[in-house]
Amino acid sequence: MTNAIDIARMAQDILAQDWGYIYGTSGEKWTASRQQEITRTRWDDPDYANSIQYGAQWIGHMVADCSGLVCYILRKHGIRLPHGSNSMWNEMREKGKLSGEPPVGALVYKLRNGSDFYHVGIFVGDGVVEAQGAKSGVVKSKLKSWTHYGLIRGVEYKMPEKATKQATVSTPNGGVLNLRAAKSTSSQRLALIPNGTVVDVLDDSDVQWYWIRYHRPGGGDIDGFVVAAYLDEGVDAADQTVSLARIEALEKRVASIEQLLYKATRAATMGGDDRE
Protein backbone atom coordinates (compact mmCIF):
# COMPACT_ATOMS: atom_id res chain seq x y z
CA MET A 1 0.00 0.00 0.00
CA THR A 2 1.26 3.47 -0.87
CA ASN A 3 2.30 5.66 2.04
CA ALA A 4 0.68 9.10 1.96
CA ILE A 5 3.92 10.65 3.15
CA ASP A 6 5.59 9.53 -0.09
CA ILE A 7 2.85 11.31 -2.07
CA ALA A 8 3.46 14.50 -0.08
CA ARG A 9 7.22 14.24 -0.60
CA MET A 10 6.84 13.89 -4.35
CA ALA A 11 4.56 16.94 -4.41
CA GLN A 12 7.28 18.88 -2.56
CA ASP A 13 9.89 17.68 -5.05
CA ILE A 14 7.76 18.84 -7.98
CA LEU A 15 7.30 22.21 -6.29
CA ALA A 16 11.09 22.54 -6.12
CA GLN A 17 11.40 21.69 -9.83
CA ASP A 18 9.37 24.76 -10.87
CA TRP A 19 6.59 23.02 -12.76
CA GLY A 20 4.19 25.10 -14.82
CA TYR A 21 0.47 24.95 -15.52
CA ILE A 22 -1.23 24.17 -18.82
CA TYR A 23 -4.90 23.25 -18.86
CA GLY A 24 -5.54 19.61 -19.83
CA THR A 25 -1.99 18.36 -19.18
CA SER A 26 -0.80 15.73 -16.70
CA GLY A 27 2.96 15.77 -16.49
CA GLU A 28 4.63 16.52 -19.83
CA LYS A 29 7.46 18.73 -20.92
CA TRP A 30 5.98 21.80 -22.59
CA THR A 31 7.29 22.76 -26.01
CA ALA A 32 6.92 25.66 -28.41
CA SER A 33 5.07 23.42 -30.86
CA ARG A 34 2.54 22.39 -28.20
CA GLN A 35 2.02 26.03 -27.27
CA GLN A 36 1.43 26.89 -30.91
CA GLU A 37 -0.96 23.97 -31.21
CA ILE A 38 -3.28 25.05 -28.40
CA THR A 39 -3.11 28.65 -29.62
CA ARG A 40 -4.22 27.52 -33.07
CA THR A 41 -6.82 24.92 -32.09
CA ARG A 42 -8.14 26.09 -28.69
CA TRP A 43 -8.38 29.84 -29.20
CA ASP A 44 -12.17 29.79 -28.71
CA ASP A 45 -12.16 27.50 -25.63
CA PRO A 46 -12.40 29.59 -22.41
CA ASP A 47 -10.72 26.81 -20.39
CA TYR A 48 -7.54 27.35 -22.41
CA ALA A 49 -7.59 31.16 -22.38
CA ASN A 50 -4.99 31.60 -19.61
CA SER A 51 -2.83 28.77 -20.93
CA ILE A 52 -2.71 30.49 -24.31
CA GLN A 53 -1.96 33.86 -22.73
CA TYR A 54 0.68 32.75 -20.22
CA GLY A 55 1.76 29.31 -21.42
CA ALA A 56 4.85 30.41 -23.34
CA GLN A 57 6.70 31.00 -20.05
CA TRP A 58 6.49 27.26 -19.32
CA ILE A 59 8.23 26.11 -22.51
CA GLY A 60 10.99 23.75 -21.40
CA HIS A 61 9.25 23.04 -18.06
CA MET A 62 7.17 20.10 -16.94
CA VAL A 63 3.49 21.10 -16.82
CA ALA A 64 0.15 19.88 -15.46
CA ASP A 65 -3.19 21.32 -14.49
CA CYS A 66 -4.53 20.88 -10.95
CA SER A 67 -5.99 17.39 -11.28
CA GLY A 68 -3.30 16.46 -13.81
CA LEU A 69 -0.65 17.08 -11.16
CA VAL A 70 -2.44 14.72 -8.77
CA CYS A 71 -2.86 12.12 -11.52
CA TYR A 72 0.85 12.29 -12.37
CA ILE A 73 1.97 11.76 -8.77
CA LEU A 74 -0.47 8.92 -8.18
CA ARG A 75 0.50 7.19 -11.43
CA LYS A 76 4.08 7.12 -10.19
CA HIS A 77 2.76 5.15 -7.21
CA GLY A 78 0.63 2.77 -9.26
CA ILE A 79 -2.70 4.49 -8.57
CA ARG A 80 -5.08 5.68 -11.28
CA LEU A 81 -7.67 8.40 -10.82
CA PRO A 82 -9.71 10.18 -13.50
CA HIS A 83 -8.41 13.51 -14.77
CA GLY A 84 -10.72 16.21 -13.44
CA SER A 85 -11.24 17.44 -9.89
CA ASN A 86 -14.99 16.67 -9.79
CA SER A 87 -14.37 13.14 -11.06
CA MET A 88 -11.61 12.70 -8.46
CA TRP A 89 -13.94 13.82 -5.69
CA ASN A 90 -16.38 11.07 -6.64
CA GLU A 91 -13.62 8.45 -6.33
CA MET A 92 -12.50 9.31 -2.79
CA ARG A 93 -12.74 6.51 -0.22
CA GLU A 94 -13.45 9.08 2.48
CA LYS A 95 -14.32 12.73 2.05
CA GLY A 96 -15.86 15.65 3.83
CA LYS A 97 -15.69 19.27 4.84
CA LEU A 98 -12.47 20.49 6.39
CA SER A 99 -12.66 21.25 10.10
CA GLY A 100 -8.93 21.18 10.78
CA GLU A 101 -5.83 19.74 9.22
CA PRO A 102 -6.35 16.58 7.14
CA PRO A 103 -3.73 13.81 7.09
CA VAL A 104 -0.54 14.59 5.21
CA GLY A 105 -0.92 13.43 1.61
CA ALA A 106 -4.70 13.95 1.55
CA LEU A 107 -6.28 15.70 -1.41
CA VAL A 108 -7.95 19.01 -0.67
CA TYR A 109 -10.63 20.67 -2.75
CA LYS A 110 -12.30 24.01 -3.35
CA LEU A 111 -16.07 24.05 -3.70
CA ARG A 112 -18.26 26.60 -5.46
CA ASN A 113 -21.98 26.81 -6.18
CA GLY A 114 -22.67 24.02 -3.71
CA SER A 115 -21.63 21.10 -5.92
CA ASP A 116 -18.69 22.06 -8.13
CA PHE A 117 -15.34 20.81 -6.79
CA TYR A 118 -13.43 22.89 -9.29
CA HIS A 119 -9.90 22.74 -7.88
CA VAL A 120 -7.71 20.13 -6.15
CA GLY A 121 -4.32 20.08 -4.43
CA ILE A 122 -2.23 17.93 -2.09
CA PHE A 123 -1.82 18.74 1.60
CA VAL A 124 1.86 18.37 2.53
CA GLY A 125 1.82 19.30 6.21
CA ASP A 126 2.69 22.99 6.08
CA GLY A 127 0.44 23.96 3.20
CA VAL A 128 -1.02 22.72 -0.07
CA VAL A 129 0.96 22.02 -3.24
CA GLU A 130 -1.26 22.90 -6.20
CA ALA A 131 -1.06 23.62 -9.90
CA GLN A 132 -2.64 27.00 -9.37
CA GLY A 133 -2.93 28.42 -12.88
CA ALA A 134 -1.05 29.28 -16.06
CA LYS A 135 0.20 32.56 -14.64
CA SER A 136 1.79 31.13 -11.49
CA GLY A 137 2.34 27.40 -12.13
CA VAL A 138 2.82 24.95 -9.26
CA VAL A 139 2.91 26.74 -5.91
CA LYS A 140 2.34 26.13 -2.22
CA SER A 141 -0.69 27.82 -0.67
CA LYS A 142 -2.22 28.02 2.81
CA LEU A 143 -4.75 25.42 3.87
CA LYS A 144 -7.29 28.00 5.06
CA SER A 145 -8.47 28.76 1.52
CA TRP A 146 -9.53 25.12 0.90
CA THR A 147 -12.94 23.76 1.86
CA HIS A 148 -12.97 19.95 1.63
CA TYR A 149 -10.66 16.94 1.85
CA GLY A 150 -10.56 13.47 0.35
CA LEU A 151 -8.62 10.29 1.11
CA ILE A 152 -7.50 8.10 -1.78
CA ARG A 153 -8.15 4.38 -2.01
CA GLY A 154 -4.98 2.32 -1.72
CA VAL A 155 -3.11 4.96 0.27
CA GLU A 156 -2.12 4.59 3.92
CA TYR A 157 -2.59 7.82 5.82
CA LYS A 158 -0.47 7.63 8.91
CA MET A 159 2.03 10.13 10.16
CA PRO A 160 4.79 8.76 12.35
CA GLU A 161 3.41 8.69 15.90
CA LYS A 162 6.73 9.89 17.21
CA ALA A 163 10.14 10.76 15.93
CA THR A 164 12.55 7.91 15.28
CA LYS A 165 15.16 9.91 17.17
CA GLN A 166 16.26 13.43 17.93
CA ALA A 167 19.26 15.33 16.67
CA THR A 168 20.93 18.65 17.36
CA VAL A 169 21.67 21.22 14.67
CA SER A 170 25.45 21.56 14.40
CA THR A 171 26.54 23.92 11.63
CA PRO A 172 29.98 25.31 10.75
CA ASN A 173 30.78 28.50 12.68
CA GLY A 174 27.47 28.23 14.52
CA GLY A 175 25.35 29.41 11.61
CA VAL A 176 21.70 28.64 10.93
CA LEU A 177 20.47 25.56 9.05
CA ASN A 178 18.06 25.85 6.11
CA LEU A 179 14.87 23.79 6.36
CA ARG A 180 13.89 22.98 2.76
CA ALA A 181 10.61 21.98 1.15
CA ALA A 182 12.36 19.25 -0.87
CA LYS A 183 15.69 17.46 -1.11
CA SER A 184 17.46 20.25 -2.95
CA THR A 185 19.45 23.32 -1.97
CA SER A 186 17.47 25.23 -4.58
CA SER A 187 14.06 24.25 -3.16
CA GLN A 188 11.90 26.61 -1.14
CA ARG A 189 13.35 27.55 2.25
CA LEU A 190 10.72 26.95 4.92
CA ALA A 191 12.64 28.16 7.97
CA LEU A 192 16.05 28.99 9.42
CA ILE A 193 16.92 26.70 12.33
CA PRO A 194 19.38 28.14 14.87
CA ASN A 195 22.52 26.21 15.72
CA GLY A 196 22.06 24.01 18.78
CA THR A 197 18.32 23.45 18.19
CA VAL A 198 17.03 19.95 18.91
CA VAL A 199 14.80 18.61 16.12
CA ASP A 200 12.79 15.44 15.62
CA VAL A 201 14.06 13.11 12.90
CA LEU A 202 11.09 11.61 11.05
CA ASP A 203 13.00 9.74 8.35
CA ASP A 204 16.73 9.11 7.97
CA SER A 205 16.58 6.60 5.10
CA ASP A 206 18.34 9.08 2.78
CA VAL A 207 21.91 9.53 4.02
CA GLN A 208 22.17 13.00 2.47
CA TRP A 209 18.81 14.54 3.42
CA TYR A 210 16.84 13.92 6.61
CA TRP A 211 13.14 14.63 6.94
CA ILE A 212 12.72 16.42 10.26
CA ARG A 213 10.21 18.28 12.38
CA TYR A 214 11.20 21.69 13.72
CA HIS A 215 9.38 23.00 16.79
CA ARG A 216 9.33 26.73 16.18
CA PRO A 217 9.95 28.96 19.24
CA GLY A 218 6.81 30.97 18.53
CA GLY A 219 4.67 27.84 18.39
CA GLY A 220 3.70 25.43 15.66
CA ASP A 221 5.69 22.62 14.09
CA ILE A 222 6.99 22.57 10.55
CA ASP A 223 8.28 19.54 8.64
CA GLY A 224 10.92 19.66 5.94
CA PHE A 225 14.31 18.46 4.75
CA VAL A 226 17.77 19.36 6.01
CA VAL A 227 21.27 18.30 5.01
CA ALA A 228 22.03 15.32 7.25
CA ALA A 229 25.69 16.28 7.70
CA TYR A 230 24.64 19.28 9.79
CA LEU A 231 22.84 17.20 12.41
CA ASP A 232 24.51 15.75 15.48
CA GLU A 233 22.39 12.66 15.95
CA GLY A 234 21.02 11.61 19.30
CA VAL A 235 20.04 8.09 20.30
CA ASP A 236 16.61 6.60 20.54
CA ALA A 237 15.06 5.25 23.72
CA ALA A 238 16.26 1.70 23.10
CA ASP A 239 19.83 2.88 22.54
CA GLN A 240 19.63 4.97 25.70
CA THR A 241 18.58 1.90 27.71
CA VAL A 242 21.49 -0.08 26.32
CA SER A 243 23.89 2.78 26.99
CA LEU A 244 22.75 3.14 30.61
CA ALA A 245 23.18 -0.59 31.14
CA ARG A 246 26.69 -0.41 29.75
CA ILE A 247 27.54 2.56 31.94
CA GLU A 248 26.34 0.72 35.05
CA ALA A 249 28.39 -2.34 34.10
CA LEU A 250 31.49 -0.20 33.52
CA GLU A 251 31.02 1.56 36.85
CA LYS A 252 30.86 -1.80 38.64
CA ARG A 253 33.95 -2.97 36.77
CA VAL A 254 35.88 0.18 37.70
CA ALA A 255 34.82 -0.19 41.35
CA SER A 256 36.04 -3.79 41.32
CA ILE A 257 39.40 -2.79 39.84
CA GLU A 258 39.77 0.02 42.37
CA GLN A 259 39.14 -2.45 45.19
CA LEU A 260 41.77 -4.84 43.84
CA LEU A 261 44.29 -2.00 43.51
CA TYR A 262 43.57 -0.90 47.05
CA LYS A 263 44.19 -4.39 48.40
CA ALA A 264 47.39 -4.79 46.40
CA THR A 265 48.73 -1.43 47.57
CA ARG A 266 47.88 -2.23 51.18
CA ALA A 267 49.55 -5.62 50.99
CA ALA A 268 52.69 -4.14 49.51
CA THR A 269 52.83 -1.47 52.19
CA MET A 270 52.33 -3.91 55.05
CA GLY A 271 54.71 -6.50 53.59
CA GLY A 272 52.15 -9.27 53.87
CA ASP A 273 49.73 -11.01 51.59
CA ASP A 274 46.39 -9.67 50.36
CA ARG A 275 44.24 -11.40 53.00
CA GLU A 276 42.34 -9.17 55.40
Residue pairs with C-beta under 8 A, 6 or more apart in sequence:
1 154
1 155
1 156
2 77
2 78
2 79
2 154
2 155
2 156
3 105
3 155
3 156
3 158
4 103
4 104
4 105
4 106
4 155
4 156
4 157
4 158
5 104
5 105
5 159
5 203
6 77
6 105
7 73
7 74
7 77
7 105
7 122
7 155
8 104
8 105
8 122
8 123
8 124
8 125
8 129
9 182
9 211
10 73
10 76
10 77
11 69
11 73
11 122
11 124
11 129
12 124
12 129
12 181
12 182
12 187
12 225
13 182
13 183
13 184
13 187
14 62
14 69
14 73
14 129
14 138
15 129
15 138
15 139
15 140
15 181
15 182
15 187
15 188
16 180
16 181
16 182
16 183
16 184
16 186
16 187
16 188
17 62
18 61
18 137
18 138
19 61
19 62
19 63
19 64
19 69
19 131
19 137
19 138
20 30
20 55
20 57
20 58
20 61
20 62
20 63
20 134
20 137
20 138
21 51
21 58
21 63
21 64
21 65
21 66
21 131
21 132
21 133
21 134
21 135
21 136
21 137
21 138
22 30
22 34
22 38
22 51
22 55
22 58
22 63
22 64
22 65
22 134
23 47
23 48
23 50
23 51
23 65
23 134
24 47
24 48
24 51
24 65
24 68
25 63
25 64
25 65
25 68
26 64
26 65
26 67
26 68
26 69
26 71
26 72
26 83
27 62
27 63
27 64
27 68
27 69
27 71
27 72
27 75
28 34
28 62
28 63
28 64
29 60
29 61
29 62
29 63
30 55
30 58
30 59
30 60
30 61
30 62
30 63
31 59
31 60
32 56
32 59
35 55
35 56
35 59
38 48
38 51
38 52
38 55
39 52
42 48
42 51
42 52
43 52
50 133
50 134
50 135
51 134
53 134
54 134
54 135
55 134
58 134
58 137
61 137
63 137
64 71
64 72
64 131
64 138
65 131
66 85
66 119
66 120
66 121
66 130
66 131
66 132
67 81
67 83
67 84
67 85
67 87
67 88
67 120
68 83
68 131
69 122
69 129
69 130
69 131
69 138
70 81
70 88
70 107
70 120
70 121
70 122
71 80
71 81
71 82
71 83
73 122
74 80
74 81
74 152
77 155
78 154
79 152
79 153
79 154
79 155
81 87
81 88
81 91
81 152
82 88
82 91
85 109
85 117
85 118
85 119
85 120
86 116
86 117
86 118
88 107
88 117
88 120
88 150
89 95
89 109
89 117
89 120
89 148
89 150
91 152
91 153
92 107
92 150
92 151
92 152
92 153
93 151
93 152
93 153
94 150
94 151
95 148
95 149
95 150
95 151
96 148
96 149
97 147
97 148
97 149
98 108
98 143
98 146
98 147
98 148
98 149
101 123
101 143
102 108
102 123
102 149
102 151
103 123
103 151
103 157
103 158
103 159
104 123
104 124
104 125
104 157
104 159
104 223
105 122
105 123
105 124
105 155
105 157
106 122
106 123
106 149
106 150
106 151
106 152
106 157
107 120
107 121
107 122
107 123
107 149
107 150
107 151
107 152
108 120
108 121
108 122
108 123
108 128
108 143
108 146
108 148
108 149
108 150
109 117
109 119
109 120
109 146
109 147
109 148
109 149
109 150
110 117
110 118
110 119
110 120
110 145
110 146
110 147
110 148
111 117
111 118
111 147
111 148
112 118
117 148
119 130
120 130
121 128
121 129
121 130
121 131
121 141
121 146
122 128
122 129
122 130
123 143
123 149
124 140
125 222
125 223
126 140
126 190
126 222
126 223
126 224
127 140
127 141
127 142
127 143
128 140
128 141
128 142
128 143
128 146
129 138
129 139
129 140
130 138
130 139
130 140
130 141
131 137
131 138
132 138
132 139
132 141
140 181
140 188
151 157
160 202
160 203
162 200
163 200
163 201
163 202
163 213
164 201
164 202
164 203
164 204
164 236
165 201
165 204
165 233
165 234
165 235
165 236
166 198
166 199
166 200
166 201
166 234
167 198
167 199
167 201
167 210
167 212
167 231
167 232
167 233
167 234
168 196
168 197
168 198
168 199
168 231
168 232
168 234
169 177
169 193
169 194
169 195
169 196
169 197
169 198
169 199
169 226
169 230
169 231
169 232
170 195
170 196
170 230
170 231
170 232
171 177
171 195
171 230
174 195
174 196
175 195
176 192
176 193
176 194
176 195
177 192
177 193
177 195
177 197
177 226
177 227
177 230
178 185
178 189
178 192
178 193
178 226
178 227
179 189
179 190
179 191
179 192
179 193
179 212
179 214
179 222
179 224
179 225
179 226
180 187
180 188
180 189
180 190
180 209
180 224
180 225
180 226
181 187
181 188
181 189
181 190
181 224
181 225
182 188
182 225
183 206
183 208
183 209
183 225
185 227
187 225
190 222
190 224
191 214
191 216
191 222
191 224
193 199
193 214
193 226
197 214
198 234
199 212
199 213
199 214
199 215
199 226
199 231
200 212
200 213
200 215
201 210
201 211
201 212
201 231
201 233
202 210
202 211
202 212
202 213
202 223
203 210
203 211
204 210
204 211
204 228
204 233
206 228
207 228
208 227
208 228
208 229
209 225
209 226
209 227
209 228
210 225
210 226
210 228
210 231
211 223
211 224
211 225
212 223
212 224
212 225
212 226
212 231
213 221
213 222
213 223
214 221
214 222
214 223
214 224
215 221
216 222
235 243
263 274
263 276
264 274
266 274
267 273
267 274
